[in-house]
Amino acid sequence: MPIEHAIWKIDDSPQDSAMKYWILQHNPKLLPVNIPHPPRVPQNRDYWHISRYASDVDVDDVTFIWHAGIQRGIYNAAIVVSVPPHSSDANNQIRLLMESDDPYWTDAQERDRLRQQPTILIEYQYPGGLVPPIVATQLVAQGFGNLPVLRMPQRGIYRLEDAVGQSLLDFVQQTRP
């Protein structure tokens, strides 16, 4: 049965059998949300620095975008569209996105540290994000209390077991079609 979303469609064909699930954690204290998007990059594209699992993340993997803070939770879902080594088009999109973000970072040292890490290009699946977001208390109430981002909130990227990732994707789709 195909998985359909606001933008995306993944089917259960054999090439998708290696698809992995990730949580990418964003800290709004370091980089605010709703930064103006560069005009030459699709609105639903963004980059993500990954310090761990760089060799494990692959194109077509599913990511859940987690915002840290008081209203911590899932704010969007995305598909990985490019991993290193990037095409020249993907490299250009990442460069333009980073340049547009530069003035908004609250900690230049952290920005520079992260830029030493591998970068992936993702495509958000819900324009404008999940409204409202799926906050941690909802996830715990639905049986997702063992998500690694809830137990170890300082990691940045979290690998989900396939069954947990698929269940979380199903939950997102049911609550935010």
Beta strands, then each sheet from edge to edge (+ up, - down):
strand 1: 3-4
strand 2: 9-10
strand 3: 21-26
strand 4: 45-49
strand 5: 62-67
strand 6: 73-82
strand 7: 119-124
strand 8: 134-135
strand 9: 157-160
sheet 1: 1+ 2-
sheet 2: 4+ 7- 6+ 5- 3- 9+
sheet 3: 4+ 7- 6+ 8-
end
